Amino acid sequence: QVQFVESGGGLVQPGGSLRLSCAASGSIFTIYTMGWYRQAPGKQRELVATFTSGGSINYADSVKGRFTISRDNAKNTVYLQMNSLKPEDTAVYYCHPIGQSRVDWGQGTQVTVSS
């Protein structure tokens, strides 16, 4: 079964940037529509960006214009470039294939935006 490992989180000041990476263990990754999700304390998990295998991209309104999702199928990796970060972006970020409930979730990577 394909597995995903997220990395790149950390503590950043408001207005700063981070680039998250999500490495997949298998080449079947290429057929998935990949999503970046986030979950803040006490809140439900939120889908923030998607990238289909055909190249279509969508963003949640809350991150549109600030976040950029990309993928490198040769490296089995999907990225999330986050700019102009706000305190409300603080959350654990996860990547997961859309609609693949049998695929385990990774550990996520913590992003904290604070001065």
Summary of the structure (lengths in Angstrom):
residues: 115
radius of gyration: 13.2
end to end distance: 40.1
largest distance: 40.3
contacts: 335
relative contact order: 0.33
helix: 10%
strand: 46%
